[in-house]
Amino acid sequence: MYELKPLDVASLSKKALFGAAIGLVLICFFLSNVNHPNPDWPKFWMVRPLIIVPLAGACGGAFYYFTNYLPFQKGWKKIAINVLSLFVFLIGLWMGIVLGLDGTLWN
């Protein structure tokens, strides 16, 4: 039977912050291209994507930590888990962007 390792809060925090930073940079890139926002949008329309997308990135980074936390990683299983983690991170980030920009840039 496998033994569970203790939770490494510092490593989890680093991976979550790295994922959030990727999300923040990506959404800032999208938002910086808006020169004249639609007057129908709310006054602080940028706040929602600036919160949701980094949260989605942080969740993806935490998922990466927890999948690498699994004890049975050797050989091809480690590669498969890393590919799965990357795929989940990208899908989560995409969903965060869609939820954040819904009603404004993606109407």
N, C-alpha and C positions, 0 to 999 in steps of 0.2 A: 504494500500500500504506500502511497505517496504521502509525505509529510508536507504540510503547508508552511511556507516561509512567513516570517513576520512581515507586515506591511511596511514598506519603506516610503514614508510620507515625503521625504525630500525628493526622491526619484519620481514619485507620482506627481508632485507639484511641478517639477521641472518639465515633465512631459506634457502636463495639462497647460502650463504657461506657454510652452513652445507651440502647441496646437492653437492656443488662443492668439498668439502673436501672428501666426500664419493667417488665421482668419481675419484679424484686424488689418493686416497689410493688404490682403486681397480686397476687403470691402472698402478700404480707403482708396484703393486704386479705382474701383467702380465709382465711388462717390466724388472723386476729384474731377471726373470727366463731366459732371453736371454743372453747366455754366448758368443756365436759366431754368430753375425748377418750375414746374407747372403751378400756377397760382391756386389751383384747386386742392393741392396737397396741404396738409397741416403745416403750421409754422415750424415745428421742430421735427420734420419728417426724417431727418438723418439719425435721430437718436435710436430708433428701433433697429435698423440694420447694424448700427455700431455696438449694440448690446447683444443681439441674437447671434450674429455670425461668430464673434469670438467665443461665445458660450458653446456653440456647436463645435468649434475647433478644440476647445478645452475638453469637451466630452470625447472627441476623437482621440486626443492625446491620452486621456485616462483609459480609454479602451485599449490603446496600444500598450500601456503599462500593464494592464490586467491580463492581456493575452500573452505577453512576455513573462508574466508571473507564473504561468502554468509550468508544472514540473517536468512534463514529458517531452521537452523540446530537444531533439537531437536530429541531425541530418536533414532530410527532406521535410520533416514536420516543422522545423524551425522556419524554413523558407516558406512553407505553405501558410503558417501562422502570420508571418510578416507581410505576405501578399494580401491575406485576408484583412489584416489590420489596416493596411494602406487603402484597400478598397472601401472598408467601412468608414475610414476617415474622410475620403474623398466624397462618398455619398452623403455623409453627415454634413460636410461643409457645403455641398451643393444644396441640400435641403435647408440649411441655415440661411444661405443667400436667397433662396426663393422665398422663405418665410419673412426674411428681413426686408426685402424689396417689394413684396406683394402690395399692390395698391399704389405704388409710386412708380419706380422705373419699370417694373414688370406688371403692367396692368392688363 
